[in-house]
Amino acid sequence: DANMVKSSIGLVTALNPVLGYEKSAAIAKEALKTGRPVYDLVLEKGWLSKEALDALLRPENMTRPREWPANK
């Protein structure tokens, strides 16, 4: 289910190469503390656009090697 995936704390693994360890760890801690989805927290903080986050989290993009441009 797509909502379960968006709520999973495991998403930080996919975000780490783009956001970096510090931001990914901060999101994980906040999600665990508040019970809020990682997906929503990333969008609220403005660290990625919805389009970029959705592209990053597509199964085909998470299961094959790929270089992602650094988030600015």
KAHUPE-V146938 format. One record per residue. N is the residue number from 0. RES is the residue in one letter. PHI is phi in radians with two decimals (NA if undefined). Layout:
n: (N,N)
res: (RES,RES)
phi: (PHI,PHI)
//
This chain:
n: (0,1,2,3,4,5,6,7,8,9,10,11,12,13,14,15,16,17,18,19,20,21,22,23,24,25,26,27,28,29,30,31,32,33,34,35,36,37,38,39,40,41,42,43,44,45,46,47,48,49,50,51,52,53,54,55,56,57,58,59,60,61,62,63,64,65,66,67,68,69,70,71)
res: (D,A,N,M,V,K,S,S,I,G,L,V,T,A,L,N,P,V,L,G,Y,E,K,S,A,A,I,A,K,E,A,L,K,T,G,R,P,V,Y,D,L,V,L,E,K,G,W,L,S,K,E,A,L,D,A,L,L,R,P,E,N,M,T,R,P,R,E,W,P,A,N,K)
phi: (NA,-1.07,-1.18,-1.14,-1.11,-1.15,-1.59,-1.22,-1.16,-1.11,-1.04,-1.07,-1.09,-1.28,-1.42,-0.92,-1.11,-1.67,-1.51,1.62,-1.10,-1.06,-1.18,-1.10,-1.14,-1.10,-1.11,-1.06,-1.09,-1.14,-1.10,-1.15,-1.21,-1.70,1.37,-1.50,-1.16,-0.96,-0.93,-1.13,-1.12,-1.08,-1.14,-1.08,-1.35,1.28,-1.32,-2.53,-1.32,-1.03,-1.11,-1.15,-1.15,-1.08,-1.12,-1.07,-1.61,-1.12,-0.90,-1.16,-1.47,-1.61,-1.96,-2.45,-1.07,-2.84,-1.69,-1.89,-1.10,-1.09,-1.33,-1.92)
//
